[in-house]
Amino acid sequence: MFAIFRKELTLYFSTLTGYISGGLFFLLSALALWLLPGWGNIFETNTASLAPLFSLAPWLFLVLVPAVTMRMFAEERREGTLELLLSRPVSLWSVVLGKYLASVTLVLLILLPTLLFPLFLHRYVASASSIDFGAMWGSYFGLLLLGGVYAAVGLLASTFTSNAVVSFLLAVVGCVLLYVGLGELGRLFAGATQYALTSLGIEEHYRSIRRGVVDSRDLLYFLSVIFVCLYAAVRVLRRRG
């Protein structure tokens, strides 16, 4: 598993994928928080909060994380190396977990540069003394969990096809459906059906963590979605590998 993990990270940083993903996320987040006019501009609102970042990041991740995972199995299948990989004396779970952990590590590395933002808040915002660091770290944790779910969905999508672009599109659609699609669908109903559909969507659970409130039910939800996606990826590989 760790050999696959190291191989995937090496591949990320031997191409421009990892650097472009991290650079775009930092640049777009910085523009929204510090330069572009609007609700997210910290200088305009003069509030010592990174809440706009945690509202914007899920939408940026909808594109960036599938871009990271789209080649995971799709490229292996296209180049004919998947059969060779699966013929090695390692379990399918080891293969899937190795690739998944590499994806989550890249998500973490994408987030790391944004830790400069709290320093900017402390230095340049008048109300910086009121920064709630507990809520901020809880929000970062929630964002990492969200990236973990997107990575699991993207990994699953890449097992269905040998075309990286198709894998990317499948992952984006799957992430959008999970993040807002189920919640919006729930609005069409009432009562228990509405509650069930809303509870199955990511947004409902991410919203509470984004406020810095880490509830065990929300944590269980994220871990369950990740497990289901990885389990499905193993099953697909077993049938199609």
Secondary structure as UniProt FT lines:
FT   HELIX           2..14
FT   HELIX           17..30
FT   HELIX           31..35
FT   TURN            39..40
FT   HELIX           42..45
FT   HELIX           51..69
FT   TURN            70..73
FT   HELIX           74..79
FT   HELIX           82..86
FT   HELIX           92..111
FT   HELIX           112..115
FT   HELIX           116..124
FT   TURN            126..127
FT   HELIX           128..130
FT   HELIX           133..158
FT   HELIX           164..176
FT   HELIX           177..181
FT   HELIX           182..186
FT   TURN            187..188
FT   HELIX           191..200
FT   HELIX           202..210
FT   TURN            211..212
FT   HELIX           216..240
//
